[in-house]
Amino acid sequence: MKKTLAMLTGLAMAFSLTACGGSTTAATTAAAAETTAAAQTEAEKAPETEAEKSGNDKLVVGFAQIGQESGWRDAETNDVQWYAARNTDTIELTFADAQQKQENQIKAIRNFIEMGVDVIVFPPVVETGWEAVLTECQEAGIPVILVDRGIDASAGDDLYTTMIASDHVWAGEQAAIVMNDLLGGKGKVVELEGTVGASAAVQRKKGFDEYIAANCPDIEILDSQTGDFTRSMGKEVMESFLKTYDDIDAVFCHNDDMALGAIEAIKEAGKKPGEDIKIIGVDGVKGAFEAILAGEMNCTVECTPILAEQIFETAAKLKNGETVDKWIMSADGVYTSDKVTQEVVDGRQY
Protein backbone atom coordinates (compact mmCIF):
# COMPACT_ATOMS: atom_id res chain seq x y z
CA MET A 1 0.00 0.00 0.00
CA LYS A 2 2.85 2.40 0.84
CA LYS A 3 4.30 1.99 -2.69
CA THR A 4 0.89 2.62 -4.25
CA LEU A 5 0.37 5.77 -2.21
CA ALA A 6 3.81 6.98 -3.26
CA MET A 7 2.86 6.43 -6.90
CA LEU A 8 -0.34 8.41 -6.38
CA THR A 9 1.61 11.27 -4.88
CA GLY A 10 4.10 11.21 -7.73
CA LEU A 11 1.37 11.25 -10.36
CA ALA A 12 -0.36 14.15 -8.68
CA MET A 13 2.86 16.16 -8.54
CA ALA A 14 3.66 15.43 -12.18
CA PHE A 15 0.18 16.57 -13.26
CA SER A 16 0.51 19.78 -11.26
CA LEU A 17 3.93 20.69 -12.63
CA THR A 18 2.92 20.03 -16.26
CA ALA A 19 -0.21 22.11 -15.87
CA CYS A 20 1.84 25.05 -14.52
CA GLY A 21 4.13 24.84 -17.57
CA GLY A 22 1.12 25.19 -19.91
CA SER A 23 2.25 22.37 -22.25
CA THR A 24 -0.17 19.58 -21.23
CA THR A 25 -2.53 18.44 -23.92
CA ALA A 26 -6.08 17.38 -23.16
CA ALA A 27 -5.22 13.78 -24.04
CA THR A 28 -2.28 13.70 -21.64
CA THR A 29 -4.39 15.20 -18.89
CA ALA A 30 -7.11 12.60 -19.41
CA ALA A 31 -4.60 9.73 -19.43
CA ALA A 32 -3.02 10.95 -16.19
CA ALA A 33 -6.43 11.18 -14.56
CA GLU A 34 -7.31 7.64 -15.66
CA THR A 35 -3.97 6.31 -14.32
CA THR A 36 -4.48 8.11 -11.01
CA ALA A 37 -8.00 6.72 -10.65
CA ALA A 38 -6.80 3.18 -11.42
CA ALA A 39 -3.98 3.44 -8.88
CA GLN A 40 -6.41 4.72 -6.27
CA THR A 41 -8.70 1.74 -6.90
CA GLU A 42 -5.78 -0.68 -6.44
CA ALA A 43 -4.80 1.11 -3.23
CA GLU A 44 -8.28 0.62 -1.85
CA LYS A 45 -8.15 -3.10 -2.68
CA ALA A 46 -4.67 -3.80 -1.24
CA PRO A 47 -4.80 -5.39 2.23
CA GLU A 48 -3.08 -3.59 5.05
CA THR A 49 -0.26 -5.28 6.90
CA GLU A 50 -0.37 -5.56 10.70
CA ALA A 51 2.32 -2.86 10.94
CA GLU A 52 0.29 -0.46 8.76
CA LYS A 53 -2.88 -1.15 10.75
CA SER A 54 -1.21 -0.31 14.05
CA GLY A 55 1.01 2.40 12.64
CA ASN A 56 4.16 0.73 14.01
CA ASP A 57 6.21 -2.45 13.95
CA LYS A 58 6.01 -3.45 17.61
CA LEU A 59 6.47 -6.98 18.91
CA VAL A 60 2.86 -8.16 19.31
CA VAL A 61 2.48 -10.90 21.95
CA GLY A 62 -0.66 -12.77 22.98
CA PHE A 63 -0.44 -14.14 26.56
CA ALA A 64 -3.13 -16.62 27.74
CA GLN A 65 -2.70 -16.85 31.51
CA ILE A 66 -4.12 -19.77 33.52
CA GLY A 67 -5.87 -17.56 36.06
CA GLN A 68 -5.30 -16.38 39.62
CA GLU A 69 -5.04 -19.59 41.63
CA SER A 70 -2.11 -18.43 43.76
CA GLY A 71 0.14 -15.57 44.78
CA TRP A 72 2.83 -17.09 42.56
CA ARG A 73 0.55 -16.90 39.51
CA ASP A 74 -0.35 -13.30 40.32
CA ALA A 75 3.37 -12.48 40.51
CA GLU A 76 3.95 -13.97 37.06
CA THR A 77 1.03 -11.97 35.64
CA ASN A 78 2.21 -8.75 37.27
CA ASP A 79 5.75 -9.25 36.00
CA VAL A 80 4.60 -9.79 32.40
CA GLN A 81 2.19 -6.85 32.43
CA TRP A 82 4.68 -4.56 34.19
CA TYR A 83 7.44 -5.37 31.70
CA ALA A 84 5.16 -4.74 28.72
CA ALA A 85 3.91 -1.47 30.24
CA ARG A 86 7.51 -0.30 30.67
CA ASN A 87 8.28 -1.04 27.02
CA THR A 88 5.20 0.18 25.15
CA ASP A 89 7.41 1.72 22.46
CA THR A 90 8.47 -1.76 21.31
CA ILE A 91 5.93 -4.20 22.80
CA GLU A 92 2.18 -4.63 22.39
CA LEU A 93 0.71 -7.17 24.85
CA THR A 94 -2.72 -8.75 24.54
CA PHE A 95 -3.58 -10.54 27.79
CA ALA A 96 -6.30 -13.10 28.55
CA ASP A 97 -7.27 -14.70 31.90
CA ALA A 98 -8.53 -18.27 31.41
CA GLN A 99 -9.90 -18.59 34.96
CA GLN A 100 -8.37 -22.06 35.44
CA LYS A 101 -10.21 -23.51 32.40
CA GLN A 102 -8.48 -25.13 29.45
CA GLU A 103 -11.34 -24.29 27.10
CA ASN A 104 -10.84 -20.60 27.90
CA GLN A 105 -7.12 -20.81 27.14
CA ILE A 106 -7.85 -22.51 23.80
CA LYS A 107 -10.40 -19.83 22.94
CA ALA A 108 -7.89 -17.09 23.78
CA ILE A 109 -5.20 -18.72 21.63
CA ARG A 110 -7.59 -18.91 18.68
CA ASN A 111 -8.41 -15.23 19.17
CA PHE A 112 -4.68 -14.46 19.06
CA ILE A 113 -4.40 -16.39 15.79
CA GLU A 114 -7.27 -14.33 14.32
CA MET A 115 -5.54 -11.14 15.44
CA GLY A 116 -2.31 -12.20 13.73
CA VAL A 117 -0.02 -11.68 16.74
CA ASP A 118 3.71 -12.28 16.30
CA VAL A 119 4.11 -14.79 19.15
CA ILE A 120 1.71 -16.70 21.44
CA VAL A 121 2.70 -17.38 25.06
CA PHE A 122 0.87 -19.47 27.65
CA PRO A 123 1.34 -21.79 30.66
CA PRO A 124 -0.80 -24.89 29.88
CA VAL A 125 -3.37 -25.42 32.63
CA VAL A 126 -3.07 -29.20 32.03
CA GLU A 127 -0.67 -31.33 29.98
CA THR A 128 -3.06 -32.86 27.44
CA GLY A 129 -5.55 -31.67 24.83
CA TRP A 130 -3.45 -29.11 22.94
CA GLU A 131 -2.80 -30.84 19.62
CA ALA A 132 -5.57 -29.17 17.62
CA VAL A 133 -5.02 -25.56 18.66
CA LEU A 134 -1.22 -25.77 18.50
CA THR A 135 -1.49 -27.24 15.01
CA GLU A 136 -3.58 -24.18 14.11
CA CYS A 137 -0.77 -21.97 15.43
CA GLN A 138 1.72 -23.82 13.23
CA GLU A 139 -0.52 -23.44 10.17
CA ALA A 140 -0.77 -19.71 10.88
CA GLY A 141 3.02 -19.49 11.16
CA ILE A 142 2.90 -18.16 14.73
CA PRO A 143 5.65 -19.35 17.16
CA VAL A 144 4.47 -20.63 20.56
CA ILE A 145 6.29 -20.22 23.87
CA LEU A 146 5.22 -22.39 26.81
CA VAL A 147 6.01 -20.86 30.21
CA ASP A 148 6.46 -22.55 33.62
CA ARG A 149 4.56 -25.67 32.47
CA GLY A 150 4.82 -28.12 29.59
CA ILE A 151 2.54 -30.41 27.60
CA ASP A 152 2.38 -34.20 27.45
CA ALA A 153 5.53 -35.54 25.80
CA SER A 154 3.51 -38.03 23.75
CA ALA A 155 1.99 -35.11 21.82
CA GLY A 156 5.42 -34.31 20.37
CA ASP A 157 7.60 -31.30 21.09
CA ASP A 158 7.23 -30.04 17.53
CA LEU A 159 3.85 -28.55 18.53
CA TYR A 160 5.54 -25.63 20.30
CA THR A 161 8.66 -23.58 19.59
CA THR A 162 10.26 -23.35 23.03
CA MET A 163 9.53 -23.63 26.76
CA ILE A 164 10.73 -21.27 29.49
CA ALA A 165 10.36 -23.14 32.78
CA SER A 166 11.92 -24.56 35.91
CA ASP A 167 12.92 -28.21 36.20
CA HIS A 168 9.95 -29.48 38.22
CA VAL A 169 11.32 -33.02 38.61
CA TRP A 170 14.45 -31.46 40.13
CA ALA A 171 12.24 -29.44 42.50
CA GLY A 172 10.54 -32.63 43.72
CA GLU A 173 13.89 -34.34 44.21
CA GLN A 174 15.27 -31.40 46.20
CA ALA A 175 12.18 -31.45 48.42
CA ALA A 176 12.73 -35.18 49.04
CA ILE A 177 16.40 -34.66 49.92
CA VAL A 178 15.50 -31.97 52.47
CA MET A 179 12.62 -34.12 53.78
CA ASN A 180 15.01 -37.00 54.42
CA ASP A 181 17.34 -34.69 56.34
CA LEU A 182 14.52 -33.18 58.41
CA LEU A 183 13.18 -36.59 59.43
CA GLY A 184 16.55 -38.21 59.98
CA GLY A 185 15.69 -40.79 57.35
CA LYS A 186 12.57 -42.09 59.10
CA GLY A 187 8.93 -40.94 59.27
CA LYS A 188 5.46 -40.75 57.78
CA VAL A 189 4.60 -38.16 55.15
CA VAL A 190 1.50 -36.87 53.39
CA GLU A 191 1.54 -35.06 50.05
CA LEU A 192 -0.57 -32.16 48.80
CA GLU A 193 -0.56 -32.34 45.00
CA GLY A 194 -1.18 -29.53 42.53
CA THR A 195 -3.89 -29.37 39.88
CA VAL A 196 -4.65 -32.79 38.43
CA GLY A 197 -3.01 -33.12 35.02
CA ALA A 198 -0.80 -30.03 35.37
CA SER A 199 2.78 -30.74 34.30
CA ALA A 200 4.21 -28.97 37.36
CA ALA A 201 2.19 -31.25 39.66
CA VAL A 202 2.96 -34.41 37.70
CA GLN A 203 6.70 -33.71 37.58
CA ARG A 204 7.08 -32.50 41.18
CA LYS A 205 5.33 -35.64 42.37
CA LYS A 206 7.52 -37.80 40.15
CA GLY A 207 10.70 -36.22 41.48
CA PHE A 208 9.65 -36.48 45.13
CA ASP A 209 8.04 -39.93 45.11
CA GLU A 210 10.75 -41.61 43.05
CA TYR A 211 13.57 -40.18 45.18
CA ILE A 212 11.86 -41.31 48.40
CA ALA A 213 11.21 -44.78 46.99
CA ALA A 214 14.79 -45.22 45.78
CA ASN A 215 16.70 -43.64 48.66
CA CYS A 216 14.56 -43.47 51.82
CA PRO A 217 13.29 -46.96 52.76
CA ASP A 218 12.11 -45.83 56.19
CA ILE A 219 10.03 -42.88 54.97
CA GLU A 220 6.45 -43.80 54.15
CA ILE A 221 4.10 -41.67 52.06
CA LEU A 222 0.79 -42.25 53.86
CA ASP A 223 -1.47 -40.41 51.41
CA SER A 224 -1.41 -38.04 48.46
CA GLN A 225 -4.32 -35.87 47.30
CA THR A 226 -4.79 -32.78 45.15
CA GLY A 227 -5.13 -29.37 46.74
CA ASP A 228 -5.42 -27.75 43.29
CA PHE A 229 -2.52 -25.35 44.01
CA THR A 230 -4.79 -23.16 46.21
CA ARG A 231 -4.45 -22.18 49.86
CA SER A 232 -8.09 -22.95 50.67
CA MET A 233 -7.91 -26.46 49.20
CA GLY A 234 -4.54 -27.04 50.85
CA LYS A 235 -6.10 -26.30 54.21
CA GLU A 236 -9.15 -28.45 53.48
CA VAL A 237 -7.14 -31.50 52.40
CA MET A 238 -4.71 -31.14 55.32
CA GLU A 239 -7.66 -31.04 57.72
CA SER A 240 -8.82 -34.32 56.22
CA PHE A 241 -5.36 -35.87 56.57
CA LEU A 242 -5.15 -34.83 60.23
CA LYS A 243 -8.50 -36.48 60.97
CA THR A 244 -7.51 -39.66 59.16
CA TYR A 245 -3.92 -40.07 60.43
CA ASP A 246 -2.64 -39.31 63.92
CA ASP A 247 1.01 -39.98 63.18
CA ILE A 248 1.91 -37.52 60.40
CA ASP A 249 5.53 -36.37 60.69
CA ALA A 250 5.73 -34.15 57.60
CA VAL A 251 3.88 -32.79 54.57
CA PHE A 252 5.22 -32.09 51.10
CA CYS A 253 3.19 -29.46 49.24
CA HIS A 254 3.52 -28.95 45.49
CA ASN A 255 3.33 -25.20 46.04
CA ASP A 256 3.69 -22.70 48.86
CA ASP A 257 0.07 -21.56 48.83
CA MET A 258 -1.06 -25.08 49.77
CA ALA A 259 1.70 -25.18 52.40
CA LEU A 260 0.36 -21.97 53.96
CA GLY A 261 -3.13 -23.50 53.99
CA ALA A 262 -1.71 -26.64 55.64
CA ILE A 263 -0.09 -24.47 58.34
CA GLU A 264 -3.52 -23.04 59.21
CA ALA A 265 -5.01 -26.55 59.48
CA ILE A 266 -2.15 -27.81 61.64
CA LYS A 267 -2.49 -24.85 64.02
CA GLU A 268 -6.23 -25.34 64.33
CA ALA A 269 -5.59 -29.01 65.15
CA GLY A 270 -3.50 -27.93 68.14
CA LYS A 271 -0.13 -28.89 66.67
CA LYS A 272 2.96 -26.78 65.91
CA PRO A 273 3.70 -26.45 62.19
CA GLY A 274 7.41 -26.69 61.46
CA GLU A 275 8.00 -28.64 64.68
CA ASP A 276 5.36 -31.31 65.25
CA ILE A 277 4.84 -31.60 61.50
CA LYS A 278 7.62 -30.58 59.12
CA ILE A 279 6.50 -28.62 56.05
CA ILE A 280 8.13 -28.27 52.64
CA GLY A 281 6.67 -26.25 49.75
CA VAL A 282 7.66 -25.21 46.25
CA ASP A 283 7.72 -21.76 44.57
CA GLY A 284 9.52 -19.41 46.95
CA VAL A 285 6.75 -16.87 47.54
CA LYS A 286 7.22 -14.20 50.19
CA GLY A 287 4.60 -15.76 52.47
CA ALA A 288 6.60 -18.98 52.58
CA PHE A 289 9.78 -17.12 53.53
CA GLU A 290 7.88 -15.32 56.29
CA ALA A 291 6.61 -18.68 57.56
CA ILE A 292 10.13 -20.13 57.51
CA LEU A 293 11.45 -17.12 59.44
CA ALA A 294 8.66 -17.62 61.99
CA GLY A 295 9.60 -21.29 62.39
CA GLU A 296 6.29 -22.54 60.97
CA MET A 297 7.70 -23.92 57.70
CA ASN A 298 10.97 -25.70 57.04
CA CYS A 299 11.83 -25.27 53.37
CA THR A 300 10.71 -23.95 50.02
CA VAL A 301 12.18 -24.93 46.65
CA GLU A 302 12.22 -21.88 44.44
CA CYS A 303 10.41 -21.81 41.10
CA THR A 304 10.60 -18.22 39.99
CA PRO A 305 7.62 -16.51 38.32
CA ILE A 306 9.80 -13.55 37.28
CA LEU A 307 10.05 -14.62 33.64
CA ALA A 308 8.96 -11.55 31.65
CA GLU A 309 12.40 -10.48 30.47
CA GLN A 310 13.16 -13.99 29.21
CA ILE A 311 9.72 -14.25 27.59
CA PHE A 312 9.87 -11.00 25.63
CA GLU A 313 13.53 -11.34 24.66
CA THR A 314 12.82 -14.85 23.34
CA ALA A 315 9.69 -13.65 21.52
CA ALA A 316 11.69 -10.90 19.81
CA LYS A 317 14.25 -13.44 18.62
CA LEU A 318 11.50 -15.67 17.22
CA LYS A 319 9.89 -12.76 15.40
CA ASN A 320 13.27 -12.03 13.81
CA GLY A 321 13.57 -15.63 12.65
CA GLU A 322 16.32 -16.58 15.11
CA THR A 323 16.70 -20.09 16.56
CA VAL A 324 16.37 -20.57 20.33
CA ASP A 325 16.84 -23.54 22.68
CA LYS A 326 13.90 -25.91 23.06
CA TRP A 327 14.02 -25.58 26.86
CA ILE A 328 15.19 -22.31 28.40
CA MET A 329 15.66 -23.08 32.09
CA SER A 330 15.05 -20.54 34.83
CA ALA A 331 17.51 -20.27 37.71
CA ASP A 332 16.08 -21.58 40.99
CA GLY A 333 17.34 -22.43 44.49
CA VAL A 334 16.54 -24.31 47.70
CA TYR A 335 15.81 -22.30 50.85
CA THR A 336 15.93 -23.91 54.28
CA SER A 337 15.67 -22.10 57.62
CA ASP A 338 19.42 -21.49 57.82
CA LYS A 339 19.29 -19.51 54.55
CA VAL A 340 16.28 -17.31 55.32
CA THR A 341 16.85 -13.98 57.07
CA GLN A 342 14.73 -10.85 57.35
CA GLU A 343 16.83 -9.37 54.57
CA VAL A 344 15.93 -12.29 52.31
CA VAL A 345 12.24 -11.87 53.14
CA ASP A 346 12.32 -8.13 52.47
CA GLY A 347 14.03 -8.70 49.17
CA ARG A 348 11.37 -10.99 47.69
CA GLN A 349 9.49 -9.52 44.75
CA TYR A 350 6.46 -11.79 45.13
C-alpha positions as CSV (number, residue, x, y, z in Angstrom):
1,M,0.0,0.0,0.0
2,K,2.8,2.4,0.8
3,K,4.3,2.0,-2.7
4,T,0.9,2.6,-4.2
5,L,0.4,5.8,-2.2
6,A,3.8,7.0,-3.3
7,M,2.9,6.4,-6.9
8,L,-0.3,8.4,-6.4
9,T,1.6,11.3,-4.9
10,G,4.1,11.2,-7.7
11,L,1.4,11.3,-10.4
12,A,-0.4,14.1,-8.7
13,M,2.9,16.2,-8.5
14,A,3.7,15.4,-12.2
15,F,0.2,16.6,-13.3
16,S,0.5,19.8,-11.3
17,L,3.9,20.7,-12.6
18,T,2.9,20.0,-16.3
19,A,-0.2,22.1,-15.9
20,C,1.8,25.1,-14.5
21,G,4.1,24.8,-17.6
22,G,1.1,25.2,-19.9
23,S,2.3,22.4,-22.3
24,T,-0.2,19.6,-21.2
25,T,-2.5,18.4,-23.9
26,A,-6.1,17.4,-23.2
27,A,-5.2,13.8,-24.0
28,T,-2.3,13.7,-21.6
29,T,-4.4,15.2,-18.9
30,A,-7.1,12.6,-19.4
31,A,-4.6,9.7,-19.4
32,A,-3.0,10.9,-16.2
33,A,-6.4,11.2,-14.6
34,E,-7.3,7.6,-15.7
35,T,-4.0,6.3,-14.3
36,T,-4.5,8.1,-11.0
37,A,-8.0,6.7,-10.6
38,A,-6.8,3.2,-11.4
39,A,-4.0,3.4,-8.9
40,Q,-6.4,4.7,-6.3
41,T,-8.7,1.7,-6.9
42,E,-5.8,-0.7,-6.4
43,A,-4.8,1.1,-3.2
44,E,-8.3,0.6,-1.9
45,K,-8.2,-3.1,-2.7
46,A,-4.7,-3.8,-1.2
47,P,-4.8,-5.4,2.2
48,E,-3.1,-3.6,5.1
49,T,-0.3,-5.3,6.9
50,E,-0.4,-5.6,10.7
51,A,2.3,-2.9,10.9
52,E,0.3,-0.5,8.8
53,K,-2.9,-1.1,10.7
54,S,-1.2,-0.3,14.0
55,G,1.0,2.4,12.6
56,N,4.2,0.7,14.0
57,D,6.2,-2.4,13.9
58,K,6.0,-3.5,17.6
59,L,6.5,-7.0,18.9
60,V,2.9,-8.2,19.3
61,V,2.5,-10.9,21.9
62,G,-0.7,-12.8,23.0
63,F,-0.4,-14.1,26.6
64,A,-3.1,-16.6,27.7
65,Q,-2.7,-16.8,31.5
66,I,-4.1,-19.8,33.5
67,G,-5.9,-17.6,36.1
68,Q,-5.3,-16.4,39.6
69,E,-5.0,-19.6,41.6
70,S,-2.1,-18.4,43.8
71,G,0.1,-15.6,44.8
72,W,2.8,-17.1,42.6
73,R,0.5,-16.9,39.5
74,D,-0.4,-13.3,40.3
75,A,3.4,-12.5,40.5
76,E,3.9,-14.0,37.1
77,T,1.0,-12.0,35.6
78,N,2.2,-8.7,37.3
79,D,5.7,-9.2,36.0
80,V,4.6,-9.8,32.4
81,Q,2.2,-6.8,32.4
82,W,4.7,-4.6,34.2
83,Y,7.4,-5.4,31.7
84,A,5.2,-4.7,28.7
85,A,3.9,-1.5,30.2
86,R,7.5,-0.3,30.7
87,N,8.3,-1.0,27.0
88,T,5.2,0.2,25.1
89,D,7.4,1.7,22.5
90,T,8.5,-1.8,21.3
91,I,5.9,-4.2,22.8
92,E,2.2,-4.6,22.4
93,L,0.7,-7.2,24.9
94,T,-2.7,-8.8,24.5
95,F,-3.6,-10.5,27.8
96,A,-6.3,-13.1,28.5
97,D,-7.3,-14.7,31.9
98,A,-8.5,-18.3,31.4
99,Q,-9.9,-18.6,35.0
100,Q,-8.4,-22.1,35.4
101,K,-10.2,-23.5,32.4
102,Q,-8.5,-25.1,29.4
103,E,-11.3,-24.3,27.1
104,N,-10.8,-20.6,27.9
105,Q,-7.1,-20.8,27.1
106,I,-7.8,-22.5,23.8
107,K,-10.4,-19.8,22.9
108,A,-7.9,-17.1,23.8
109,I,-5.2,-18.7,21.6
110,R,-7.6,-18.9,18.7
111,N,-8.4,-15.2,19.2
112,F,-4.7,-14.5,19.1
113,I,-4.4,-16.4,15.8
114,E,-7.3,-14.3,14.3
115,M,-5.5,-11.1,15.4
116,G,-2.3,-12.2,13.7
117,V,0.0,-11.7,16.7
118,D,3.7,-12.3,16.3
119,V,4.1,-14.8,19.1
120,I,1.7,-16.7,21.4
121,V,2.7,-17.4,25.1
122,F,0.9,-19.5,27.7
123,P,1.3,-21.8,30.7
124,P,-0.8,-24.9,29.9
125,V,-3.4,-25.4,32.6
126,V,-3.1,-29.2,32.0
127,E,-0.7,-31.3,30.0
128,T,-3.1,-32.9,27.4
129,G,-5.5,-31.7,24.8
130,W,-3.5,-29.1,22.9
131,E,-2.8,-30.8,19.6
132,A,-5.6,-29.2,17.6
133,V,-5.0,-25.6,18.7
134,L,-1.2,-25.8,18.5
135,T,-1.5,-27.2,15.0
136,E,-3.6,-24.2,14.1
137,C,-0.8,-22.0,15.4
138,Q,1.7,-23.8,13.2
139,E,-0.5,-23.4,10.2
140,A,-0.8,-19.7,10.9
141,G,3.0,-19.5,11.2
142,I,2.9,-18.2,14.7
143,P,5.6,-19.3,17.2
144,V,4.5,-20.6,20.6
145,I,6.3,-20.2,23.9
146,L,5.2,-22.4,26.8
147,V,6.0,-20.9,30.2
148,D,6.5,-22.5,33.6
149,R,4.6,-25.7,32.5
150,G,4.8,-28.1,29.6
151,I,2.5,-30.4,27.6
152,D,2.4,-34.2,27.5
153,A,5.5,-35.5,25.8
154,S,3.5,-38.0,23.7
155,A,2.0,-35.1,21.8
156,G,5.4,-34.3,20.4
157,D,7.6,-31.3,21.1
158,D,7.2,-30.0,17.5
159,L,3.8,-28.5,18.5
160,Y,5.5,-25.6,20.3
161,T,8.7,-23.6,19.6
162,T,10.3,-23.3,23.0
163,M,9.5,-23.6,26.8
164,I,10.7,-21.3,29.5
165,A,10.4,-23.1,32.8
166,S,11.9,-24.6,35.9
167,D,12.9,-28.2,36.2
168,H,10.0,-29.5,38.2
169,V,11.3,-33.0,38.6
170,W,14.4,-31.5,40.1
171,A,12.2,-29.4,42.5
172,G,10.5,-32.6,43.7
173,E,13.9,-34.3,44.2
174,Q,15.3,-31.4,46.2
175,A,12.2,-31.5,48.4
176,A,12.7,-35.2,49.0
177,I,16.4,-34.7,49.9
178,V,15.5,-32.0,52.5
179,M,12.6,-34.1,53.8
180,N,15.0,-37.0,54.4
181,D,17.3,-34.7,56.3
182,L,14.5,-33.2,58.4
183,L,13.2,-36.6,59.4
184,G,16.6,-38.2,60.0
185,G,15.7,-40.8,57.4
186,K,12.6,-42.1,59.1
187,G,8.9,-40.9,59.3
188,K,5.5,-40.8,57.8
189,V,4.6,-38.2,55.1
190,V,1.5,-36.9,53.4
191,E,1.5,-35.1,50.0
192,L,-0.6,-32.2,48.8
193,E,-0.6,-32.3,45.0
194,G,-1.2,-29.5,42.5
195,T,-3.9,-29.4,39.9
196,V,-4.6,-32.8,38.4
197,G,-3.0,-33.1,35.0
198,A,-0.8,-30.0,35.4
199,S,2.8,-30.7,34.3
200,A,4.2,-29.0,37.4
201,A,2.2,-31.2,39.7
202,V,3.0,-34.4,37.7
203,Q,6.7,-33.7,37.6
204,R,7.1,-32.5,41.2
205,K,5.3,-35.6,42.4
206,K,7.5,-37.8,40.1
207,G,10.7,-36.2,41.5
208,F,9.6,-36.5,45.1
209,D,8.0,-39.9,45.1
210,E,10.8,-41.6,43.1
211,Y,13.6,-40.2,45.2
212,I,11.9,-41.3,48.4
213,A,11.2,-44.8,47.0
214,A,14.8,-45.2,45.8
215,N,16.7,-43.6,48.7
216,C,14.6,-43.5,51.8
217,P,13.3,-47.0,52.8
218,D,12.1,-45.8,56.2
219,I,10.0,-42.9,55.0
220,E,6.4,-43.8,54.2
221,I,4.1,-41.7,52.1
222,L,0.8,-42.2,53.9
223,D,-1.5,-40.4,51.4
224,S,-1.4,-38.0,48.5
225,Q,-4.3,-35.9,47.3
226,T,-4.8,-32.8,45.2
227,G,-5.1,-29.4,46.7
228,D,-5.4,-27.7,43.3
229,F,-2.5,-25.3,44.0
230,T,-4.8,-23.2,46.2
231,R,-4.5,-22.2,49.9
232,S,-8.1,-23.0,50.7
233,M,-7.9,-26.5,49.2
234,G,-4.5,-27.0,50.8
235,K,-6.1,-26.3,54.2
236,E,-9.2,-28.5,53.5
237,V,-7.1,-31.5,52.4
238,M,-4.7,-31.1,55.3
239,E,-7.7,-31.0,57.7
240,S,-8.8,-34.3,56.2
241,F,-5.4,-35.9,56.6
242,L,-5.2,-34.8,60.2
243,K,-8.5,-36.5,61.0
244,T,-7.5,-39.7,59.2
245,Y,-3.9,-40.1,60.4
246,D,-2.6,-39.3,63.9
247,D,1.0,-40.0,63.2
248,I,1.9,-37.5,60.4
249,D,5.5,-36.4,60.7
250,A,5.7,-34.1,57.6
251,V,3.9,-32.8,54.6
252,F,5.2,-32.1,51.1
253,C,3.2,-29.5,49.2
254,H,3.5,-29.0,45.5
255,N,3.3,-25.2,46.0
256,D,3.7,-22.7,48.9
257,D,0.1,-21.6,48.8
258,M,-1.1,-25.1,49.8
259,A,1.7,-25.2,52.4
260,L,0.4,-22.0,54.0
261,G,-3.1,-23.5,54.0
262,A,-1.7,-26.6,55.6
263,I,-0.1,-24.5,58.3
264,E,-3.5,-23.0,59.2
265,A,-5.0,-26.6,59.5
266,I,-2.2,-27.8,61.6
267,K,-2.5,-24.9,64.0
268,E,-6.2,-25.3,64.3
269,A,-5.6,-29.0,65.2
270,G,-3.5,-27.9,68.1
271,K,-0.1,-28.9,66.7
272,K,3.0,-26.8,65.9
273,P,3.7,-26.4,62.2
274,G,7.4,-26.7,61.5
275,E,8.0,-28.6,64.7
276,D,5.4,-31.3,65.3
277,I,4.8,-31.6,61.5
278,K,7.6,-30.6,59.1
279,I,6.5,-28.6,56.0
280,I,8.1,-28.3,52.6
281,G,6.7,-26.3,49.7
282,V,7.7,-25.2,46.2
283,D,7.7,-21.8,44.6
284,G,9.5,-19.4,47.0
285,V,6.7,-16.9,47.5
286,K,7.2,-14.2,50.2
287,G,4.6,-15.8,52.5
288,A,6.6,-19.0,52.6
289,F,9.8,-17.1,53.5
290,E,7.9,-15.3,56.3
291,A,6.6,-18.7,57.6
292,I,10.1,-20.1,57.5
293,L,11.5,-17.1,59.4
294,A,8.7,-17.6,62.0
295,G,9.6,-21.3,62.4
296,E,6.3,-22.5,61.0
297,M,7.7,-23.9,57.7
298,N,11.0,-25.7,57.0
299,C,11.8,-25.3,53.4
300,T,10.7,-23.9,50.0
301,V,12.2,-24.9,46.7
302,E,12.2,-21.9,44.4
303,C,10.4,-21.8,41.1
304,T,10.6,-18.2,40.0
305,P,7.6,-16.5,38.3
306,I,9.8,-13.6,37.3
307,L,10.1,-14.6,33.6
308,A,9.0,-11.6,31.7
309,E,12.4,-10.5,30.5
310,Q,13.2,-14.0,29.2
311,I,9.7,-14.3,27.6
312,F,9.9,-11.0,25.6
313,E,13.5,-11.3,24.7
314,T,12.8,-14.8,23.3
315,A,9.7,-13.6,21.5
316,A,11.7,-10.9,19.8
317,K,14.3,-13.4,18.6
318,L,11.5,-15.7,17.2
319,K,9.9,-12.8,15.4
320,N,13.3,-12.0,13.8
321,G,13.6,-15.6,12.7
322,E,16.3,-16.6,15.1
323,T,16.7,-20.1,16.6
324,V,16.4,-20.6,20.3
325,D,16.8,-23.5,22.7
326,K,13.9,-25.9,23.1
327,W,14.0,-25.6,26.9
328,I,15.2,-22.3,28.4
329,M,15.7,-23.1,32.1
330,S,15.0,-20.5,34.8
331,A,17.5,-20.3,37.7
332,D,16.1,-21.6,41.0
333,G,17.3,-22.4,44.5
334,V,16.5,-24.3,47.7
335,Y,15.8,-22.3,50.8
336,T,15.9,-23.9,54.3
337,S,15.7,-22.1,57.6
338,D,19.4,-21.5,57.8
339,K,19.3,-19.5,54.5
340,V,16.3,-17.3,55.3
341,T,16.9,-14.0,57.1
342,Q,14.7,-10.8,57.3
343,E,16.8,-9.4,54.6
344,V,15.9,-12.3,52.3
345,V,12.2,-11.9,53.1
346,D,12.3,-8.1,52.5
347,G,14.0,-8.7,49.2
348,R,11.4,-11.0,47.7
349,Q,9.5,-9.5,44.7
350,Y,6.5,-11.8,45.1
